[in-house]
Amino acid sequence: LACAFQKMLEDFGLTQKTLTFNGDNATSNDMQTTKLGQLPNSFAKENCACCFNHTLQLSAKTLL
């Protein structure tokens, strides 16, 4: 998935314009952000933003 995303960035000339990736808390997204951080683009793994709504839902579910 990360390689396909990287190709899309290259096709649209966005490789040096990506600051963050917004996704849910799925393990596959963790793997994708790790791989994207290793590819030639401006993305850094530390800039991954988990979906706020999903995080809020998980927190509310835990409190209930």
All heavy atoms as TSV, in Angstrom:
chain	resi	resn	atom	element	x	y	z
A	1	LEU	N	N	0.825	-1.191	0.000
A	1	LEU	CA	C	0.000	0.000	0.000
A	1	LEU	C	C	0.870	1.256	0.000
A	1	LEU	O	O	0.567	2.231	-0.674
A	1	LEU	CB	C	-0.937	-0.032	1.197
A	1	LEU	CG	C	-2.044	1.006	1.226
A	1	LEU	CD1	C	-2.915	0.948	-0.012
A	1	LEU	CD2	C	-2.897	0.828	2.459
A	2	ALA	N	N	1.954	1.216	0.769
A	2	ALA	CA	C	2.847	2.371	0.833
A	2	ALA	C	C	3.490	2.648	-0.529
A	2	ALA	O	O	3.621	3.805	-0.931
A	2	ALA	CB	C	3.922	2.166	1.890
A	3	CYS	N	N	3.849	1.588	-1.236
A	3	CYS	CA	C	4.467	1.770	-2.558
A	3	CYS	C	C	3.463	2.365	-3.541
A	3	CYS	O	O	3.823	3.215	-4.352
A	3	CYS	CB	C	5.016	0.442	-3.063
A	3	CYS	SG	S	6.433	-0.140	-2.112
A	4	ALA	N	N	2.211	1.935	-3.479
A	4	ALA	CA	C	1.170	2.501	-4.348
A	4	ALA	C	C	0.933	3.968	-4.007
A	4	ALA	O	O	0.766	4.804	-4.900
A	4	ALA	CB	C	-0.127	1.708	-4.209
A	5	PHE	N	N	0.941	4.293	-2.713
A	5	PHE	CA	C	0.761	5.677	-2.285
A	5	PHE	C	C	1.938	6.532	-2.749
A	5	PHE	O	O	1.757	7.651	-3.225
A	5	PHE	CB	C	0.626	5.728	-0.759
A	5	PHE	CG	C	0.175	7.060	-0.235
A	5	PHE	CD1	C	-1.153	7.432	-0.298
A	5	PHE	CD2	C	1.085	7.948	0.324
A	5	PHE	CE1	C	-1.581	8.661	0.190
A	5	PHE	CE2	C	0.677	9.174	0.809
A	5	PHE	CZ	C	-0.657	9.537	0.741
A	6	GLN	N	N	3.151	5.986	-2.632
A	6	GLN	CA	C	4.345	6.700	-3.095
A	6	GLN	C	C	4.269	6.962	-4.597
A	6	GLN	O	O	4.605	8.045	-5.049
A	6	GLN	CB	C	5.608	5.901	-2.756
A	6	GLN	CG	C	6.897	6.514	-3.259
A	6	GLN	CD	C	7.292	7.793	-2.546
A	6	GLN	OE1	O	6.838	8.070	-1.448
A	6	GLN	NE2	N	8.128	8.589	-3.177
A	7	LYS	N	N	3.805	5.978	-5.362
A	7	LYS	CA	C	3.676	6.160	-6.821
A	7	LYS	C	C	2.685	7.270	-7.134
A	7	LYS	O	O	2.916	8.091	-8.014
A	7	LYS	CB	C	3.246	4.862	-7.497
A	7	LYS	CG	C	3.157	5.009	-9.016
A	7	LYS	CD	C	2.911	3.708	-9.694
A	7	LYS	CE	C	2.750	3.795	-11.190
A	7	LYS	NZ	N	2.678	5.064	-11.827
A	8	MET	N	N	1.573	7.318	-6.380
A	8	MET	CA	C	0.594	8.381	-6.583
A	8	MET	C	C	1.218	9.742	-6.286
A	8	MET	O	O	1.018	10.705	-7.023
A	8	MET	CB	C	-0.625	8.143	-5.683
A	8	MET	CG	C	-1.773	9.122	-5.865
A	8	MET	SD	S	-1.743	10.622	-4.845
A	8	MET	CE	C	-1.459	10.031	-3.216
A	9	LEU	N	N	2.005	9.827	-5.220
A	9	LEU	CA	C	2.691	11.085	-4.901
A	9	LEU	C	C	3.612	11.507	-6.039
A	9	LEU	O	O	3.660	12.680	-6.419
A	9	LEU	CB	C	3.511	10.939	-3.607
A	9	LEU	CG	C	2.739	10.759	-2.309
A	9	LEU	CD1	C	3.706	10.517	-1.154
A	9	LEU	CD2	C	1.863	11.965	-2.030
A	10	GLU	N	N	4.348	10.541	-6.591
A	10	GLU	CA	C	5.256	10.827	-7.705
A	10	GLU	C	C	4.488	11.249	-8.950
A	10	GLU	O	O	4.869	12.209	-9.619
A	10	GLU	CB	C	6.119	9.603	-7.994
A	10	GLU	CG	C	7.115	9.304	-6.886
A	10	GLU	CD	C	7.783	7.946	-7.017
A	10	GLU	OE1	O	7.451	7.185	-7.970
A	10	GLU	OE2	O	8.630	7.628	-6.161
A	11	ASP	N	N	3.402	10.541	-9.264
A	11	ASP	CA	C	2.602	10.856	-10.455
A	11	ASP	C	C	2.042	12.270	-10.423
A	11	ASP	O	O	1.930	12.928	-11.455
A	11	ASP	CB	C	1.445	9.859	-10.615
A	11	ASP	CG	C	1.913	8.465	-11.010
A	11	ASP	OD1	O	3.094	8.308	-11.389
A	11	ASP	OD2	O	1.097	7.525	-10.913
A	12	PHE	N	N	1.685	12.742	-9.242
A	12	PHE	CA	C	1.084	14.068	-9.116
A	12	PHE	C	C	2.064	15.139	-8.628
A	12	PHE	O	O	1.666	16.267	-8.331
A	12	PHE	CB	C	-0.135	14.012	-8.189
A	12	PHE	CG	C	-1.307	13.291	-8.786
A	12	PHE	CD1	C	-1.534	11.956	-8.495
A	12	PHE	CD2	C	-2.170	13.932	-9.660
A	12	PHE	CE1	C	-2.607	11.272	-9.054
A	12	PHE	CE2	C	-3.241	13.255	-10.230
A	12	PHE	CZ	C	-3.467	11.930	-9.926
A	13	GLY	N	N	3.342	14.787	-8.544
A	13	GLY	CA	C	4.356	15.745	-8.138
A	13	GLY	C	C	4.232	16.205	-6.695
A	13	GLY	O	O	4.501	17.368	-6.381
A	14	LEU	N	N	3.832	15.298	-5.822
A	14	LEU	CA	C	3.586	15.666	-4.430
A	14	LEU	C	C	4.597	15.074	-3.447
A	14	LEU	O	O	4.402	15.164	-2.240
A	14	LEU	CB	C	2.178	15.215	-4.018
A	14	LEU	CG	C	1.023	15.815	-4.828
A	14	LEU	CD1	C	-0.294	15.154	-4.442
A	14	LEU	CD2	C	0.953	17.312	-4.605
A	15	THR	N	N	5.678	14.493	-3.943
A	15	THR	CA	C	6.601	13.801	-3.042
A	15	THR	C	C	7.243	14.726	-2.012
A	15	THR	O	O	7.573	14.286	-0.915
A	15	THR	CB	C	7.718	13.082	-3.823
A	15	THR	OG1	O	8.367	14.025	-4.675
A	15	THR	CG2	C	7.179	11.931	-4.628
A	16	GLN	N	N	7.414	15.984	-2.322
A	16	GLN	CA	C	8.025	16.917	-1.367
A	16	GLN	C	C	6.993	17.849	-0.734
A	16	GLN	O	O	7.339	18.880	-0.168
A	16	GLN	CB	C	9.125	17.721	-2.045
A	16	GLN	CG	C	10.264	16.869	-2.568
A	16	GLN	CD	C	10.859	15.967	-1.487
A	16	GLN	OE1	O	11.153	16.417	-0.390
A	16	GLN	NE2	N	11.017	14.683	-1.794
A	17	LYS	N	N	5.711	17.482	-0.823
A	17	LYS	CA	C	4.641	18.320	-0.286
A	17	LYS	C	C	3.766	17.593	0.725
A	17	LYS	O	O	2.723	18.087	1.108
A	17	LYS	CB	C	3.769	18.838	-1.436
A	17	LYS	CG	C	4.539	19.701	-2.406
A	17	LYS	CD	C	3.678	20.154	-3.563
A	17	LYS	CE	C	4.507	20.972	-4.533
A	17	LYS	NZ	N	3.739	21.414	-5.676
A	18	THR	N	N	4.185	16.418	1.172
A	18	THR	CA	C	3.394	15.629	2.094
A	18	THR	C	C	3.932	15.802	3.507
A	18	THR	O	O	5.068	15.472	3.795
A	18	THR	CB	C	3.445	14.136	1.715
A	18	THR	OG1	O	3.015	14.000	0.372
A	18	THR	CG2	C	2.554	13.307	2.613
A	19	LEU	N	N	3.103	16.351	4.385
A	19	LEU	CA	C	3.528	16.565	5.770
A	19	LEU	C	C	3.045	15.473	6.702
A	19	LEU	O	O	3.718	15.113	7.661
A	19	LEU	CB	C	3.020	17.920	6.270
A	19	LEU	CG	C	3.556	19.136	5.539
A	19	LEU	CD1	C	2.916	20.404	6.076
A	19	LEU	CD2	C	5.064	19.198	5.660
A	20	THR	N	N	1.852	14.942	6.453
A	20	THR	CA	C	1.297	13.956	7.378
A	20	THR	C	C	0.409	12.960	6.645
A	20	THR	O	O	-0.008	13.190	5.520
A	20	THR	CB	C	0.494	14.667	8.496
A	20	THR	OG1	O	0.137	13.715	9.485
A	20	THR	CG2	C	-0.744	15.323	7.961
A	21	PHE	N	N	0.154	11.880	7.317
A	21	PHE	CA	C	-0.768	10.847	6.841
A	21	PHE	C	C	-1.824	10.685	7.922
A	21	PHE	O	O	-1.503	10.533	9.097
A	21	PHE	CB	C	-0.016	9.531	6.617
A	21	PHE	CG	C	-0.919	8.355	6.396
A	21	PHE	CD1	C	-1.513	8.160	5.163
A	21	PHE	CD2	C	-1.184	7.451	7.409
A	21	PHE	CE1	C	-2.361	7.079	4.958
A	21	PHE	CE2	C	-2.024	6.378	7.215
A	21	PHE	CZ	C	-2.609	6.192	5.974
A	22	ASN	N	N	-3.080	10.755	7.549
A	22	ASN	CA	C	-4.174	10.618	8.511
A	22	ASN	C	C	-4.868	9.287	8.259
A	22	ASN	O	O	-5.401	9.050	7.193
A	22	ASN	CB	C	-5.160	11.782	8.351
A	22	ASN	CG	C	-6.230	11.775	9.404
A	22	ASN	OD1	O	-6.127	11.080	10.392
A	22	ASN	ND2	N	-7.273	12.550	9.194
A	23	GLY	N	N	-4.831	8.423	9.256
A	23	GLY	CA	C	-5.484	7.127	9.123
A	23	GLY	C	C	-5.989	6.655	10.462
A	23	GLY	O	O	-5.754	7.295	11.492
A	24	ASP	N	N	-6.697	5.537	10.468
A	24	ASP	CA	C	-7.184	5.009	11.739
A	24	ASP	C	C	-6.055	4.270	12.450
A	24	ASP	O	O	-4.906	4.312	12.039
A	24	ASP	CB	C	-8.424	4.143	11.548
A	24	ASP	CG	C	-8.170	2.909	10.714
A	24	ASP	OD1	O	-6.992	2.549	10.515
A	24	ASP	OD2	O	-9.143	2.287	10.274
A	25	ASN	N	N	-6.376	3.598	13.521
A	25	ASN	CA	C	-5.354	2.969	14.347
A	25	ASN	C	C	-5.030	1.533	13.934
A	25	ASN	O	O	-4.480	0.784	14.720
A	25	ASN	CB	C	-5.804	2.991	15.811
A	25	ASN	CG	C	-5.972	4.398	16.328
A	25	ASN	OD1	O	-5.311	5.305	15.864
A	25	ASN	ND2	N	-6.852	4.589	17.289
A	26	ALA	N	N	-5.357	1.155	12.723
A	26	ALA	CA	C	-5.107	-0.209	12.252
A	26	ALA	C	C	-3.606	-0.473	12.125
A	26	ALA	O	O	-2.829	0.416	11.786
A	26	ALA	CB	C	-5.780	-0.432	10.901
A	27	THR	N	N	-3.209	-1.702	12.404
A	27	THR	CA	C	-1.804	-2.092	12.317
A	27	THR	C	C	-1.254	-1.880	10.912
A	27	THR	O	O	-0.095	-1.489	10.748
A	27	THR	CB	C	-1.645	-3.574	12.722
A	27	THR	OG1	O	-2.186	-3.738	14.029
A	27	THR	CG2	C	-0.191	-3.991	12.744
A	28	SER	N	N	-2.086	-2.106	9.895
A	28	SER	CA	C	-1.617	-1.918	8.516
A	28	SER	C	C	-1.218	-0.461	8.262
A	28	SER	O	O	-0.292	-0.194	7.500
A	28	SER	CB	C	-2.680	-2.356	7.515
A	28	SER	OG	O	-3.868	-1.603	7.706
A	29	ASN	N	N	-1.884	0.481	8.913
A	29	ASN	CA	C	-1.509	1.885	8.763
A	29	ASN	C	C	-0.189	2.186	9.464
A	29	ASN	O	O	0.581	3.023	9.003
A	29	ASN	CB	C	-2.603	2.811	9.280
A	29	ASN	CG	C	-3.774	2.869	8.332
A	29	ASN	OD1	O	-3.629	2.666	7.133
A	29	ASN	ND2	N	-4.946	3.117	8.866
A	30	ASP	N	N	0.087	1.504	10.578
A	30	ASP	CA	C	1.388	1.657	11.231
A	30	ASP	C	C	2.499	1.181	10.310
A	30	ASP	O	O	3.541	1.839	10.183
A	30	ASP	CB	C	1.435	0.858	12.543
A	30	ASP	CG	C	0.494	1.407	13.598
A	30	ASP	OD1	O	0.107	2.590	13.486
A	30	ASP	OD2	O	0.156	0.652	14.530
A	31	MET	N	N	2.271	0.053	9.663
A	31	MET	CA	C	3.266	-0.480	8.730
A	31	MET	C	C	3.428	0.444	7.531
A	31	MET	O	O	4.541	0.666	7.046
A	31	MET	CB	C	2.883	-1.896	8.299
A	31	MET	CG	C	2.957	-2.884	9.460
A	31	MET	SD	S	2.246	-4.530	9.195
A	31	MET	CE	C	2.600	-4.926	7.537
A	32	GLN	N	N	2.312	0.987	7.051
A	32	GLN	CA	C	2.364	1.895	5.907
A	32	GLN	C	C	3.155	3.158	6.250
A	32	GLN	O	O	3.968	3.608	5.465
A	32	GLN	CB	C	0.964	2.273	5.445
A	32	GLN	CG	C	0.974	3.240	4.275
A	32	GLN	CD	C	-0.423	3.557	3.764
A	32	GLN	OE1	O	-1.392	2.930	4.128
A	32	GLN	NE2	N	-0.509	4.547	2.917
A	33	THR	N	N	2.935	3.728	7.422
A	33	THR	CA	C	3.649	4.950	7.782
A	33	THR	C	C	5.139	4.685	7.963
A	33	THR	O	O	5.963	5.518	7.603
A	33	THR	CB	C	3.077	5.599	9.062
A	33	THR	OG1	O	3.080	4.653	10.109
A	33	THR	CG2	C	1.674	6.105	8.843
A	34	THR	N	N	5.483	3.523	8.490
A	34	THR	CA	C	6.898	3.158	8.620
A	34	THR	C	C	7.549	3.086	7.246
A	34	THR	O	O	8.623	3.640	7.021
A	34	THR	CB	C	7.051	1.816	9.359
A	34	THR	OG1	O	6.492	1.958	10.670
A	34	THR	CG2	C	8.498	1.401	9.466
A	35	LYS	N	N	6.884	2.414	6.323
A	35	LYS	CA	C	7.426	2.265	4.961
A	35	LYS	C	C	7.477	3.607	4.237
A	35	LYS	O	O	8.462	3.924	3.575
A	35	LYS	CB	C	6.572	1.261	4.174
A	35	LYS	CG	C	7.046	1.005	2.766
A	35	LYS	CD	C	8.398	0.329	2.740
A	35	LYS	CE	C	8.804	0.010	1.311
A	35	LYS	NZ	N	10.159	-0.503	1.210
A	36	LEU	N	N	6.423	4.426	4.368
A	36	LEU	CA	C	6.423	5.752	3.724
A	36	LEU	C	C	7.571	6.609	4.237
A	36	LEU	O	O	8.164	7.373	3.485
A	36	LEU	CB	C	5.098	6.471	3.958
A	36	LEU	CG	C	3.948	6.117	3.043
A	36	LEU	CD1	C	2.664	6.793	3.526
A	36	LEU	CD2	C	4.245	6.508	1.613
A	37	GLY	N	N	7.887	6.481	5.522
A	37	GLY	CA	C	8.994	7.239	6.099
A	37	GLY	C	C	10.341	6.844	5.533
A	37	GLY	O	O	11.294	7.627	5.579
A	38	GLN	N	N	10.444	5.651	4.961
A	38	GLN	CA	C	11.692	5.161	4.379
A	38	GLN	C	C	11.827	5.493	2.903
A	38	GLN	O	O	12.921	5.408	2.348
A	38	GLN	CB	C	11.787	3.643	4.562
A	38	GLN	CG	C	11.825	3.214	6.011
A	38	GLN	CD	C	11.646	1.707	6.170
A	38	GLN	OE1	O	11.323	0.998	5.217
A	38	GLN	NE2	N	11.845	1.223	7.383
A	39	LEU	N	N	10.736	5.868	2.260
A	39	LEU	CA	C	10.756	6.161	0.825
A	39	LEU	C	C	11.143	7.613	0.582
A	39	LEU	O	O	11.033	8.456	1.481
A	39	LEU	CB	C	9.376	5.857	0.222
A	39	LEU	CG	C	8.961	4.383	0.275
A	39	LEU	CD1	C	7.507	4.227	-0.171
A	39	LEU	CD2	C	9.875	3.540	-0.578
A	40	PRO	N	N	11.605	7.937	-0.645
A	40	PRO	CA	C	12.060	9.307	-0.931
A	40	PRO	C	C	10.898	10.298	-1.075
A	40	PRO	O	O	10.354	10.512	-2.151
A	40	PRO	CB	C	12.831	9.154	-2.247
A	40	PRO	CG	C	12.224	7.960	-2.915
A	40	PRO	CD	C	11.808	7.050	-1.790
A	41	ASN	N	N	10.495	10.876	0.045
A	41	ASN	CA	C	9.460	11.901	0.060
A	41	ASN	C	C	9.657	12.761	1.306
A	41	ASN	O	O	10.563	12.518	2.089
A	41	ASN	CB	C	8.060	11.274	0.010
A	41	ASN	CG	C	7.819	10.312	1.147
A	41	ASN	OD1	O	8.023	10.642	2.303
A	41	ASN	ND2	N	7.392	9.095	0.826
A	42	SER	N	N	8.809	13.743	1.499
A	42	SER	CA	C	8.965	14.646	2.644
A	42	SER	C	C	8.226	14.157	3.884
A	42	SER	O	O	8.219	14.831	4.905
A	42	SER	CB	C	8.465	16.050	2.268
A	42	SER	OG	O	7.103	16.005	1.886
A	43	PHE	N	N	7.631	12.976	3.814
A	43	PHE	CA	C	6.878	12.429	4.934
A	43	PHE	C	C	7.819	11.862	5.989
A	43	PHE	O	O	8.796	11.200	5.676
A	43	PHE	CB	C	5.938	11.327	4.440
A	43	PHE	CG	C	5.171	10.648	5.532
A	43	PHE	CD1	C	4.074	11.263	6.103
A	43	PHE	CD2	C	5.554	9.410	6.001
A	43	PHE	CE1	C	3.372	10.647	7.125
A	43	PHE	CE2	C	4.851	8.779	7.012
A	43	PHE	CZ	C	3.759	9.408	7.573
A	44	ALA	N	N	7.525	12.104	7.248
A	44	ALA	CA	C	8.274	11.507	8.359
A	44	ALA	C	C	7.303	10.708	9.221
A	44	ALA	O	O	6.178	11.144	9.478
A	44	ALA	CB	C	8.945	12.584	9.192
A	45	LYS	N	N	7.726	9.535	9.648
A	45	LYS	CA	C	6.870	8.653	10.441
A	45	LYS	C	C	6.300	9.371	11.667
A	45	LYS	O	O	5.162	9.145	12.064
A	45	LYS	CB	C	7.660	7.428	10.874
A	45	LYS	CG	C	6.859	6.454	11.699
A	45	LYS	CD	C	7.696	5.294	12.153
A	45	LYS	CE	C	6.879	4.428	13.097
A	45	LYS	NZ	N	7.670	3.418	13.736
A	46	GLU	N	N	7.070	10.256	12.255
A	46	GLU	CA	C	6.632	10.980	13.444
A	46	GLU	C	C	5.436	11.891	13.167
A	46	GLU	O	O	4.772	12.353	14.088
A	46	GLU	CB	C	7.776	11.828	14.008
A	46	GLU	CG	C	8.949	11.006	14.515
A	46	GLU	CD	C	9.846	10.474	13.407
A	46	GLU	OE1	O	9.854	11.031	12.291
A	46	GLU	OE2	O	10.528	9.468	13.655
A	47	ASN	N	N	5.154	12.175	11.900
A	47	ASN	CA	C	4.060	13.073	11.536
A	47	ASN	C	C	2.756	12.349	11.218
A	47	ASN	O	O	1.843	12.944	10.676
A	47	ASN	CB	C	4.459	13.935	10.336
A	47	ASN	CG	C	5.564	14.894	10.676
A	47	ASN	OD1	O	5.783	15.224	11.832
A	47	ASN	ND2	N	6.281	15.344	9.667
A	48	CYS	N	N	2.666	11.085	11.575
A	48	CYS	CA	C	1.429	10.340	11.352
A	48	CYS	C	C	0.364	10.834	12.328
A	48	CYS	O	O	0.603	10.942	13.524
A	48	CYS	CB	C	1.654	8.851	11.547
A	48	CYS	SG	S	0.144	7.890	11.382
A	49	ALA	N	N	-0.794	11.158	11.818
A	49	ALA	CA	C	-1.905	11.620	12.661
A	49	ALA	C	C	-3.018	10.578	12.606
A	49	ALA	O	O	-3.617	10.363	11.567
A	49	ALA	CB	C	-2.420	12.955	12.167
A	50	CYS	N	N	-3.246	9.939	13.726
A	50	CYS	CA	C	-4.357	8.980	13.771
A	50	CYS	C	C	-5.667	9.744	13.716
A	50	CYS	O	O	-5.756	10.884	14.161
A	50	CYS	CB	C	-4.282	8.150	15.038
A	50	CYS	SG	S	-2.862	7.048	15.068
A	51	CYS	N	N	-6.650	9.112	13.164
A	51	CYS	CA	C	-7.961	9.737	13.017
A	51	CYS	C	C	-8.522	10.126	14.392
A	51	CYS	O	O	-8.708	9.280	15.257
A	51	CYS	CB	C	-8.912	8.784	12.304
A	51	CYS	SG	S	-10.567	9.442	12.105
A	52	PHE	N	N	-8.770	11.402	14.591
A	52	PHE	CA	C	-9.244	11.890	15.883
A	52	PHE	C	C	-10.583	11.263	16.247
A	52	PHE	O	O	-10.801	10.868	17.400
A	52	PHE	CB	C	-9.355	13.412	15.882
A	52	PHE	CG	C	-9.882	13.964	17.176
A	52	PHE	CD1	C	-9.094	13.980	18.310
A	52	PHE	CD2	C	-11.182	14.438	17.268
A	52	PHE	CE1	C	-9.585	14.454	19.514
A	52	PHE	CE2	C	-11.676	14.926	18.463
A	52	PHE	CZ	C	-10.871	14.934	19.593
A	53	ASN	N	N	-11.481	11.160	15.289
A	53	ASN	CA	C	-12.795	10.574	15.578
A	53	ASN	C	C	-12.668	9.128	16.049
A	53	ASN	O	O	-13.364	8.706	16.970
A	53	ASN	CB	C	-13.707	10.654	14.362
A	53	ASN	CG	C	-14.124	12.070	14.045
A	53	ASN	OD1	O	-14.117	12.925	14.914
A	53	ASN	ND2	N	-14.473	12.316	12.804
A	54	HIS	N	N	-11.787	8.384	15.407
A	54	HIS	CA	C	-11.599	6.990	15.784
A	54	HIS	C	C	-10.992	6.892	17.181
A	54	HIS	O	O	-11.409	6.088	18.010
A	54	HIS	CB	C	-10.712	6.286	14.750
A	54	HIS	CG	C	-10.601	4.818	14.950
A	54	HIS	ND1	N	-9.407	4.188	15.174
A	54	HIS	CD2	C	-11.547	3.842	14.967
A	54	HIS	CE1	C	-9.622	2.899	15.321
A	54	HIS	NE2	N	-10.902	2.662	15.198
A	55	THR	N	N	-10.012	7.730	17.480
A	55	THR	CA	C	-9.383	7.746	18.797
A	55	THR	C	C	-10.394	8.144	19.863
A	55	THR	O	O	-10.445	7.555	20.944
A	55	THR	CB	C	-8.188	8.715	18.807
A	55	THR	OG1	O	-7.274	8.319	17.775
A	55	THR	CG2	C	-7.475	8.715	20.138
A	56	LEU	N	N	-11.227	9.120	19.560
A	56	LEU	CA	C	-12.261	9.559	20.500
A	56	LEU	C	C	-13.262	8.434	20.774
A	56	LEU	O	O	-13.651	8.189	21.911
A	56	LEU	CB	C	-12.974	10.795	19.951
A	56	LEU	CG	C	-14.030	11.431	20.844
A	56	LEU	CD1	C	-13.402	11.952	22.137
A	56	LEU	CD2	C	-14.698	12.591	20.112
A	57	GLN	N	N	-13.653	7.733	19.725
A	57	GLN	CA	C	-14.588	6.618	19.872
A	57	GLN	C	C	-13.983	5.519	20.749
A	57	GLN	O	O	-14.655	4.995	21.640
A	57	GLN	CB	C	-14.964	6.040	18.507
A	57	GLN	CG	C	-15.844	4.816	18.609
A	57	GLN	CD	C	-15.924	4.024	17.322
A	57	GLN	OE1	O	-15.126	4.231	16.417
A	57	GLN	NE2	N	-16.870	3.115	17.242
A	58	LEU	N	N	-12.723	5.176	20.519
A	58	LEU	CA	C	-12.086	4.148	21.313
A	58	LEU	C	C	-11.959	4.561	22.773
A	58	LEU	O	O	-12.154	3.757	23.680
A	58	LEU	CB	C	-10.698	3.825	20.737
A	58	LEU	CG	C	-10.673	3.134	19.375
A	58	LEU	CD1	C	-9.235	3.026	18.867
A	58	LEU	CD2	C	-11.341	1.788	19.425
A	59	SER	N	N	-11.672	5.843	23.006
A	59	SER	CA	C	-11.571	6.350	24.379
A	59	SER	C	C	-12.922	6.302	25.082
A	59	SER	O	O	-13.019	5.858	26.237
A	59	SER	CB	C	-11.059	7.792	24.371
A	59	SER	OG	O	-9.785	7.846	23.808
A	60	ALA	N	N	-13.971	6.727	24.408
A	60	ALA	CA	C	-15.325	6.714	24.993
A	60	ALA	C	C	-15.757	5.284	25.286
A	60	ALA	O	O	-16.347	5.000	26.336
A	60	ALA	CB	C	-16.307	7.386	24.052
A	61	LYS	N	N	-15.449	4.376	24.383
A	61	LYS	CA	C	-15.819	2.973	24.556
A	61	LYS	C	C	-15.116	2.384	25.783
A	61	LYS	O	O	-15.697	1.621	26.545
A	61	LYS	CB	C	-15.442	2.200	23.294
A	61	LYS	CG	C	-16.030	0.828	23.186
A	61	LYS	CD	C	-15.689	0.251	21.818
A	61	LYS	CE	C	-16.353	-1.060	21.595
A	61	LYS	NZ	N	-15.984	-1.643	20.297
A	62	THR	N	N	-13.860	2.781	25.983
A	62	THR	CA	C	-13.099	2.287	27.125
A	62	THR	C	C	-13.676	2.833	28.430
A	62	THR	O	O	-13.775	2.111	29.427
A	62	THR	CB	C	-11.616	2.709	27.003
A	62	THR	OG1	O	-11.082	2.132	25.813
A	62	THR	CG2	C	-10.806	2.237	28.192
A	63	LEU	N	N	-14.079	4.113	28.418
A	63	LEU	CA	C	-14.639	4.709	29.635
A	63	LEU	C	C	-15.998	4.135	30.018
A	63	LEU	O	O	-16.354	4.109	31.194
A	63	LEU	CB	C	-14.747	6.218	29.457
A	63	LEU	CG	C	-13.426	6.976	29.416
A	63	LEU	CD1	C	-13.653	8.443	29.057
A	63	LEU	CD2	C	-12.703	6.861	30.745
A	64	LEU	N	N	-16.756	3.716	28.993
A	64	LEU	CA	C	-18.083	3.165	29.277
A	64	LEU	C	C	-17.942	1.758	29.804
A	64	LEU	O	O	-18.631	1.194	30.524
A	64	LEU	CB	C	-18.962	3.178	28.031
A	64	LEU	CG	C	-19.298	4.575	27.505
A	64	LEU	CD1	C	-20.061	4.460	26.192
A	64	LEU	CD2	C	-20.123	5.338	28.523
